[in-house]
Amino acid sequence: MGDRKRAIEFFNQAVTAATDKTQPSHLQHAYQLFSSAVFVDPSFGQGWYQLGNNNNDLNAIQAAIASWRRALTCELDDDIRGKCMCNLAWQLQATGFVEESFDILQVVTRQWPELDAAWLNLGIVHGIMGNSANSVTAHRKAVELNPEFPTAQFGLGIALLFDAQYEEGYKWFESRFAYRLHNFLKYPYPKWEGESGKTVFIVADQGLGDTLSYARFVEEACRRSKFVHMLVQKELMRAFSQAWSHIQNINIMPLASPFPPADAWTTFVSLPYALKLTKVQIQTTPQIKLPVYGLPTSWMVPEAKLHVGIAWAGSALNDIDKYRNIPVEQFLELYRVPGIQLYGLQVENGLKRLMEVGATGIVRDLSQYISDVTDTVALLRDLDLVITVESALGHICAAVGKECWIPYSALGHDYRIGHSAEHALWTPKHRFFRQKIGASSWNDVFEEIIVALREKIDGRHRAAAE
């Protein structure tokens, strides 16, 4: 043991610094002090534990994991040991070490069964491993232990949706407002519960793809309402205005517009809950018909046998962005299949990235043709296939019935697709190529996609010969 007295002095100063949020650099200052505490006494378990927590807050994830590992080799109060193991397991699963995380959480939930965060983490890990029913059970335990825990409530909603228990799932999914979307709870009118005869304000609360995906329920909302004001992403304004031109009691506005006069608010993703839809209604409500306009096709390579649109990144605002994005260079491997031509449908920084990797002559960039979703739909008409990460483009393809292949990340699942993708919601022409848990690259996934592409080309050859 080192100088424990001095270590405790540093530790107490670090705790004070970490909680002083009036200072912009409070976490950096706390980091120096926690590091000093374990430097003068390397056997100070609580010092390592709090250093791990501070590193985690600084997004120094690998350092946090290492600090927690060190803490567990030292003496710790029993409750701190359980929390330390729980924190370690959380970041292990987030960085791909799912099996080790699962093993730790099995121990934690046995020895500290009242630790709600451990059950929450176990539920997440069960989900990643494809154990939907077990994920629901673990999340229910977390909510049972702490009924006022919005994170657990939100997790339960997600787990239920992955398990295709849509009616209860969307009910619990409403906890996302208390969990992180707090500004919605401060709207100047109450939340809509599906009552008839109201003027309703419907807001896009998730990404562009989610707004489009849940647009299928808007017409039913209009039937129940006196009037509907709707706030949507600007990229959807033209498409929605045309698709709902037959509806008289609707007003479509871009995001950031002022609050309209209304009786109640809801969101696109909340519509299944607000309308109290059954599982069958949720599954079978058809998507809206998006307008299809003409665009010049001079961008097409005439001698190509298969015209394939690609997108390699989603919105950086999405929590799963770090898992789902794929280096554009990986897509260039698809040229191992003779006869294909790739076209870039990546809107944000698409051309810039292609230039950076020297691929502007290999991948024909179409981003300059795209100002909104309607333009994307026009381009899809002339493509044979789209291969995209889990992003809005997949939802656009689903809306117009375009064949779409998705490299499906091991850690960034979508509840509409599910863990196994066997019962995907609203994507009848999609095919999913699953990344293995623990995989450090997309190589195996793209090997499968290349085989599938060859089969598709060969099929066209056979059809032409017949």
C-alpha positions as CSV (number, residue, x, y, z in Angstrom):
1,M,0.0,0.0,0.0
2,G,1.2,3.5,-0.8
3,D,0.4,6.8,0.9
4,R,-3.3,6.2,1.6
5,K,-3.7,9.5,3.6
6,R,-2.4,11.6,0.7
7,A,-4.4,9.5,-1.8
8,I,-7.6,10.2,0.1
9,E,-6.8,13.9,0.1
10,F,-6.4,13.9,-3.7
11,F,-9.5,11.8,-4.0
12,N,-11.7,14.2,-2.0
13,Q,-10.4,17.1,-4.0
14,A,-11.1,15.2,-7.2
15,V,-14.7,14.5,-6.1
16,T,-15.2,18.3,-5.4
17,A,-13.7,19.2,-8.8
18,A,-15.9,16.6,-10.7
19,T,-19.1,18.0,-9.2
20,D,-18.2,21.6,-9.8
21,K,-19.9,22.0,-13.2
22,T,-19.5,25.8,-13.1
23,Q,-15.9,25.1,-14.3
24,P,-15.7,24.1,-18.0
25,S,-12.7,21.9,-17.4
26,H,-14.0,20.3,-14.2
27,L,-13.6,16.8,-15.5
28,Q,-10.1,17.3,-16.7
29,H,-9.1,18.8,-13.3
30,A,-10.8,15.8,-11.6
31,Y,-8.9,13.5,-13.9
32,Q,-5.6,14.9,-12.7
33,L,-6.5,14.5,-9.1
34,F,-8.0,11.0,-9.4
35,S,-4.8,10.0,-11.3
36,S,-2.7,11.5,-8.5
37,A,-4.6,9.5,-5.9
38,V,-3.9,6.2,-7.5
39,F,-0.3,7.2,-8.3
40,V,0.5,7.7,-4.7
41,D,-1.4,4.6,-3.7
42,P,-1.8,2.1,-6.4
43,S,-3.9,-0.2,-4.1
44,F,-6.6,2.4,-3.6
45,G,-9.6,0.6,-5.1
46,Q,-12.1,3.4,-4.8
47,G,-9.6,5.8,-6.5
48,W,-9.4,3.4,-9.5
49,Y,-13.2,3.1,-9.6
50,Q,-13.8,6.8,-9.6
51,L,-10.9,7.4,-12.1
52,G,-12.8,4.9,-14.4
53,N,-16.0,6.8,-14.0
54,N,-14.3,10.1,-14.7
55,N,-12.5,8.6,-17.8
56,N,-15.9,7.4,-18.9
57,D,-17.4,10.9,-18.6
58,L,-14.5,12.1,-20.7
59,N,-15.3,9.5,-23.3
60,A,-11.9,7.9,-22.7
61,I,-13.5,4.5,-22.8
62,Q,-10.5,2.2,-23.0
63,A,-8.9,4.0,-20.1
64,A,-12.2,3.7,-18.2
65,I,-12.2,-0.1,-18.8
66,A,-8.6,-0.4,-17.7
67,S,-9.2,1.6,-14.5
68,W,-12.2,-0.5,-13.5
69,R,-10.2,-3.6,-14.1
70,R,-7.5,-2.3,-11.7
71,A,-10.2,-1.4,-9.2
72,L,-11.5,-4.9,-9.1
73,T,-8.0,-6.2,-8.1
74,C,-8.1,-4.0,-5.0
75,E,-10.1,-3.9,-1.8
76,L,-13.6,-2.3,-2.4
77,D,-16.7,-1.9,-0.4
78,D,-19.2,-4.5,-1.5
79,D,-21.7,-2.1,-3.1
80,I,-18.9,-0.3,-4.9
81,R,-17.6,-3.6,-6.3
82,G,-21.0,-4.4,-7.7
83,K,-21.3,-1.0,-9.3
84,C,-17.7,-1.2,-10.7
85,M,-18.5,-4.6,-12.3
86,C,-21.7,-3.2,-13.7
87,N,-19.9,-0.2,-15.3
88,L,-17.2,-2.5,-16.7
89,A,-19.8,-4.8,-18.2
90,W,-21.6,-1.8,-19.8
91,Q,-18.6,-0.5,-21.7
92,L,-17.4,-4.0,-22.6
93,Q,-20.6,-4.7,-24.5
94,A,-20.5,-1.2,-26.1
95,T,-17.0,-1.9,-27.4
96,G,-17.8,-5.4,-28.7
97,F,-16.8,-7.7,-25.8
98,V,-20.3,-9.0,-25.4
99,E,-19.6,-12.4,-24.0
100,E,-17.3,-11.1,-21.3
101,S,-19.9,-8.5,-20.4
102,F,-22.6,-11.2,-20.2
103,D,-20.4,-13.3,-17.9
104,I,-19.8,-10.4,-15.6
105,L,-23.5,-9.4,-15.5
106,Q,-24.5,-13.0,-14.6
107,V,-22.3,-12.7,-11.5
108,V,-23.5,-9.2,-10.6
109,T,-27.2,-10.0,-10.9
110,R,-26.7,-13.1,-8.6
111,Q,-24.6,-11.3,-6.0
112,W,-26.3,-7.9,-6.1
113,P,-29.8,-8.7,-7.3
114,E,-31.1,-5.3,-6.2
115,L,-28.8,-3.4,-8.5
116,D,-31.2,-2.1,-11.2
117,A,-28.5,-0.9,-13.6
118,A,-27.1,-4.5,-13.7
119,W,-30.5,-5.8,-14.9
120,L,-30.8,-3.0,-17.4
121,N,-27.3,-3.9,-18.8
122,L,-28.1,-7.6,-18.8
123,G,-31.2,-6.8,-20.8
124,I,-29.2,-4.9,-23.4
125,V,-26.6,-7.7,-23.7
126,H,-29.4,-10.3,-24.1
127,G,-30.7,-8.2,-26.9
128,I,-27.4,-8.0,-28.7
129,M,-27.1,-11.8,-28.4
130,G,-30.5,-12.2,-30.0
131,N,-32.3,-13.4,-26.8
132,S,-35.3,-11.1,-27.1
133,A,-37.5,-12.8,-24.5
134,N,-34.7,-12.8,-21.9
135,S,-34.0,-9.2,-22.8
136,V,-37.6,-8.3,-21.9
137,T,-37.4,-10.2,-18.6
138,A,-34.2,-8.5,-17.5
139,H,-35.6,-5.0,-18.4
140,R,-38.8,-5.7,-16.5
141,K,-36.7,-6.6,-13.5
142,A,-34.9,-3.3,-13.8
143,V,-38.2,-1.4,-13.9
144,E,-39.6,-3.4,-11.0
145,L,-36.6,-2.5,-8.9
146,N,-36.8,1.2,-9.8
147,P,-40.2,2.1,-11.3
148,E,-39.1,5.8,-11.7
149,F,-36.0,4.9,-13.7
150,P,-36.6,6.4,-17.2
151,T,-33.6,4.7,-18.7
152,A,-35.0,1.3,-17.7
153,Q,-38.5,2.2,-18.9
154,F,-37.0,3.2,-22.3
155,G,-35.0,0.0,-22.4
156,L,-38.0,-2.1,-21.7
157,G,-39.9,-0.3,-24.5
158,I,-37.1,-1.1,-27.0
159,A,-36.8,-4.7,-25.8
160,L,-40.5,-5.2,-26.3
161,L,-40.4,-3.8,-29.8
162,F,-37.5,-6.1,-30.7
163,D,-39.6,-8.9,-29.4
164,A,-42.5,-7.8,-31.7
165,Q,-44.7,-7.0,-28.7
166,Y,-45.6,-3.8,-30.4
167,E,-48.7,-2.6,-28.4
168,E,-46.9,-2.7,-25.0
169,G,-43.6,-1.8,-26.6
170,Y,-44.8,1.5,-28.0
171,K,-46.5,2.3,-24.6
172,W,-43.2,2.0,-22.8
173,F,-41.3,3.7,-25.6
174,E,-43.1,6.9,-24.7
175,S,-40.7,7.1,-21.8
176,R,-38.1,8.5,-24.2
177,F,-39.4,11.9,-23.4
178,A,-38.6,11.6,-19.7
179,Y,-35.4,9.8,-20.6
180,R,-33.8,12.3,-23.0
181,L,-36.3,14.4,-25.0
182,H,-37.3,16.6,-22.1
183,N,-38.2,19.6,-24.2
184,F,-41.3,17.9,-25.5
185,L,-42.7,17.7,-22.0
186,K,-42.6,21.6,-21.9
187,Y,-44.8,22.0,-24.9
188,P,-47.7,24.6,-24.5
189,Y,-50.4,21.9,-24.7
190,P,-50.9,18.4,-23.4
191,K,-49.9,15.2,-25.0
192,W,-52.5,13.7,-27.4
193,E,-54.0,10.4,-26.4
194,G,-55.9,9.8,-29.6
195,E,-59.1,11.7,-28.7
196,S,-61.4,12.7,-31.5
197,G,-62.1,16.2,-32.6
198,K,-58.8,17.8,-31.5
199,T,-56.4,20.1,-33.3
200,V,-53.2,18.1,-33.1
201,F,-49.6,19.1,-33.5
202,I,-47.5,16.2,-34.8
203,V,-43.7,16.6,-34.6
204,A,-40.8,14.7,-36.1
205,D,-38.9,13.6,-32.9
206,Q,-36.5,11.1,-34.5
207,G,-34.5,11.0,-37.7
208,L,-35.7,11.6,-41.3
209,G,-36.0,7.8,-41.9
210,D,-38.2,7.4,-38.8
211,T,-40.5,10.3,-39.8
212,L,-41.0,8.7,-43.2
213,S,-41.4,5.2,-41.7
214,Y,-44.2,6.3,-39.4
215,A,-45.9,8.6,-42.0
216,R,-48.1,5.6,-42.7
217,F,-50.2,6.4,-39.6
218,V,-50.8,10.1,-40.4
219,E,-54.0,9.6,-42.4
220,E,-55.6,7.8,-39.5
221,A,-54.6,10.6,-37.2
222,C,-56.2,13.1,-39.6
223,R,-59.4,11.1,-39.7
224,R,-59.7,11.4,-35.9
225,S,-58.7,15.0,-35.7
226,K,-60.3,18.3,-36.4
227,F,-57.1,19.6,-37.8
228,V,-53.4,18.5,-37.9
229,H,-50.4,20.7,-37.9
230,M,-47.2,18.8,-38.8
231,L,-43.6,19.7,-38.3
232,V,-41.2,17.7,-40.5
233,Q,-37.7,17.7,-41.9
234,K,-37.3,20.0,-44.9
235,E,-36.2,17.0,-47.1
236,L,-39.7,15.6,-46.7
237,M,-41.7,18.7,-47.3
238,R,-42.2,18.2,-51.1
239,A,-42.9,14.5,-50.8
240,F,-45.4,14.8,-48.0
241,S,-47.2,17.8,-49.6
242,Q,-47.8,15.7,-52.7
243,A,-48.6,12.4,-50.9
244,W,-51.3,14.1,-48.7
245,S,-52.7,16.6,-51.2
246,H,-56.0,14.8,-50.9
247,I,-56.3,15.5,-47.1
248,Q,-58.0,18.7,-46.4
249,N,-57.4,19.1,-42.6
250,I,-53.6,19.1,-42.7
251,N,-50.9,21.8,-42.6
252,I,-47.3,20.7,-43.2
253,M,-44.5,22.9,-41.9
254,P,-40.7,22.6,-41.7
255,L,-38.9,22.0,-38.5
256,A,-38.1,25.1,-36.3
257,S,-41.5,26.7,-37.3
258,P,-43.3,28.5,-34.4
259,F,-45.8,26.5,-32.3
260,P,-49.2,26.5,-34.1
261,P,-52.6,26.9,-32.3
262,A,-53.4,23.3,-31.2
263,D,-55.1,21.3,-28.4
264,A,-52.5,18.6,-28.0
265,W,-49.1,17.3,-29.3
266,T,-47.7,14.0,-30.3
267,T,-44.9,12.8,-32.6
268,F,-44.7,10.6,-35.7
269,V,-43.2,7.7,-33.7
270,S,-45.8,8.1,-31.0
271,L,-48.7,7.6,-33.4
272,P,-49.1,3.8,-32.9
273,Y,-49.5,4.4,-29.2
274,A,-51.7,7.5,-29.4
275,L,-54.0,5.8,-31.9
276,K,-54.1,2.6,-29.8
277,L,-53.3,0.5,-32.8
278,T,-53.3,-3.3,-32.6
279,K,-50.2,-5.4,-33.6
280,V,-51.9,-6.3,-36.8
281,Q,-52.8,-2.7,-37.6
282,I,-49.2,-1.7,-37.0
283,Q,-47.8,-4.4,-39.2
284,T,-50.2,-4.0,-42.1
285,T,-50.9,-0.3,-42.4
286,P,-49.5,0.5,-45.9
287,Q,-46.9,3.2,-46.5
288,I,-47.9,6.5,-48.1
289,K,-47.4,6.8,-51.9
290,L,-44.5,9.1,-52.6
291,P,-44.5,11.1,-55.8
292,V,-42.1,10.0,-58.6
293,Y,-40.7,12.7,-60.8
294,G,-38.4,12.3,-63.7
295,L,-34.7,13.1,-63.6
296,P,-32.2,12.9,-66.5
297,T,-30.4,9.5,-66.7
298,S,-27.2,10.8,-68.2
299,W,-25.4,9.6,-65.1
300,M,-26.0,5.9,-65.9
301,V,-23.2,3.8,-67.3
302,P,-24.9,2.1,-70.3
303,E,-22.8,-1.0,-70.5
304,A,-23.3,-1.9,-66.8
305,K,-25.3,-5.1,-66.2
306,L,-26.3,-4.1,-62.6
307,H,-26.7,-0.5,-61.4
308,V,-26.2,-0.4,-57.7
309,G,-26.7,2.6,-55.4
310,I,-24.6,2.8,-52.2
311,A,-24.5,4.8,-49.0
312,W,-21.9,4.2,-46.3
313,A,-22.9,6.5,-43.4
314,G,-26.0,7.6,-41.5
315,S,-26.7,10.7,-39.4
316,A,-24.0,11.5,-36.9
317,L,-26.8,12.4,-34.4
318,N,-27.9,8.7,-34.1
319,D,-26.6,6.7,-31.1
320,I,-25.7,3.7,-33.3
321,D,-23.8,5.8,-35.9
322,K,-20.4,4.5,-34.7
323,Y,-21.5,0.9,-35.2
324,R,-23.3,1.1,-38.5
325,N,-21.0,3.3,-40.6
326,I,-18.7,1.5,-43.0
327,P,-15.6,2.9,-44.7
328,V,-16.4,3.7,-48.3
329,E,-13.3,1.7,-49.4
330,Q,-15.1,-1.4,-48.2
331,F,-17.8,-0.9,-50.9
332,L,-15.1,-0.8,-53.6
333,E,-14.6,-4.6,-52.9
334,L,-17.9,-5.1,-54.7
335,Y,-16.1,-4.5,-58.0
336,R,-14.9,-8.1,-57.6
337,V,-18.2,-8.9,-59.3
338,P,-17.9,-8.1,-63.1
339,G,-20.7,-6.1,-64.6
340,I,-21.7,-3.9,-61.7
341,Q,-21.6,-0.1,-61.5
342,L,-21.7,1.7,-58.2
343,Y,-23.5,5.1,-57.7
344,G,-23.0,7.2,-54.6
345,L,-26.3,8.2,-52.8
346,Q,-24.4,9.5,-49.8
347,V,-25.8,13.1,-49.5
348,E,-23.7,14.6,-46.7
349,N,-20.0,14.9,-47.7
350,G,-20.5,12.1,-50.2
351,L,-18.5,13.6,-53.1
352,K,-15.8,14.9,-50.6
353,R,-15.2,11.4,-49.2
354,L,-15.1,9.8,-52.7
355,M,-12.4,12.3,-53.6
356,E,-10.4,11.6,-50.5
357,V,-10.2,7.9,-51.3
358,G,-9.6,8.4,-55.0
359,A,-13.0,6.9,-56.0
360,T,-14.7,9.6,-58.0
361,G,-14.1,7.7,-61.2
362,I,-15.1,4.4,-59.8
363,V,-18.3,5.4,-57.9
364,R,-20.5,7.9,-59.8
365,D,-21.6,10.4,-57.3
366,L,-25.3,11.3,-57.5
367,S,-25.4,13.6,-54.4
368,Q,-25.5,16.7,-56.6
369,Y,-28.9,15.5,-58.0
370,I,-30.4,15.2,-54.5
371,S,-32.0,18.1,-52.7
372,D,-34.7,16.1,-50.9
373,V,-36.3,12.7,-50.6
374,T,-38.3,13.2,-53.8
375,D,-35.1,13.5,-55.8
376,T,-33.8,10.3,-54.1
377,V,-37.0,8.5,-55.1
378,A,-36.5,9.6,-58.7
379,L,-33.0,8.2,-58.8
380,L,-34.1,4.9,-57.2
381,R,-36.4,4.3,-60.1
382,D,-33.5,3.7,-62.5
383,L,-31.3,1.7,-60.1
384,D,-31.5,-2.1,-59.9
385,L,-30.4,-2.4,-56.3
386,V,-29.4,-0.3,-53.2
387,I,-26.8,-1.4,-50.7
388,T,-26.8,0.9,-47.7
389,V,-25.9,1.0,-44.0
390,E,-28.8,1.3,-41.5
391,S,-29.9,4.8,-42.4
392,A,-32.7,6.9,-43.9
393,L,-32.0,5.5,-47.3
394,G,-33.2,2.1,-46.3
395,H,-36.5,3.6,-45.2
396,I,-36.8,5.5,-48.5
397,C,-36.3,2.2,-50.4
398,A,-38.9,0.5,-48.2
399,A,-41.4,3.3,-49.0
400,V,-41.1,2.8,-52.7
401,G,-40.5,-1.0,-52.8
402,K,-36.9,-0.8,-54.1
403,E,-34.8,-3.9,-53.4
404,C,-32.3,-3.0,-50.7
405,W,-29.5,-4.9,-49.1
406,I,-28.3,-3.8,-45.6
407,P,-25.0,-4.8,-43.9
408,Y,-26.5,-5.2,-40.5
409,S,-24.2,-4.2,-37.6
410,A,-23.8,-6.5,-34.6
411,L,-24.2,-3.7,-32.0
412,G,-26.4,-1.1,-33.8
413,H,-29.6,-3.0,-34.3
414,D,-33.0,-1.4,-35.3
415,Y,-36.1,-2.6,-33.5
416,R,-38.0,-2.6,-36.7
417,I,-35.6,-5.1,-38.2
418,G,-35.1,-7.1,-35.0
419,H,-32.0,-8.9,-33.8
420,S,-32.2,-11.7,-36.4
421,A,-34.0,-9.8,-39.2
422,E,-36.3,-12.8,-39.6
423,H,-39.4,-10.8,-38.9
424,A,-38.5,-7.3,-40.1
425,L,-41.2,-4.7,-40.0
426,W,-42.2,-2.8,-43.2
427,T,-39.3,-3.9,-45.3
428,P,-40.5,-6.7,-47.6
429,K,-37.9,-6.2,-50.2
430,H,-34.9,-5.8,-47.9
431,R,-32.2,-8.4,-47.3
432,F,-29.9,-8.2,-44.3
433,F,-26.3,-9.4,-44.0
434,R,-25.5,-9.7,-40.4
435,Q,-22.2,-8.8,-38.8
436,K,-21.0,-11.4,-36.3
437,I,-20.9,-10.4,-32.6
438,G,-17.3,-9.4,-31.8
439,A,-16.3,-8.8,-35.4
440,S,-13.7,-6.1,-35.8
441,S,-14.4,-5.5,-39.5
442,W,-17.1,-5.9,-42.2
443,N,-15.0,-8.3,-44.3
444,D,-17.2,-11.4,-43.7
445,V,-20.3,-9.4,-44.4
446,F,-19.0,-8.1,-47.7
447,E,-17.9,-11.6,-48.7
448,E,-21.5,-12.7,-48.4
449,I,-22.7,-9.6,-50.3
450,I,-20.3,-10.4,-53.1
451,V,-21.6,-13.9,-53.4
452,A,-25.1,-12.6,-53.5
453,L,-24.2,-10.1,-56.2
454,R,-22.6,-12.8,-58.3
455,E,-25.8,-14.9,-58.0
456,K,-27.9,-11.9,-59.0
457,I,-25.7,-11.3,-62.1
458,D,-25.8,-15.0,-63.0
459,G,-29.5,-15.0,-62.6
460,R,-29.9,-12.2,-65.1
461,H,-27.6,-14.0,-67.6
462,R,-29.8,-17.1,-67.3
463,A,-33.0,-15.1,-67.7
464,A,-31.5,-13.3,-70.8
465,A,-30.5,-16.7,-72.3
466,E,-34.0,-18.1,-71.9
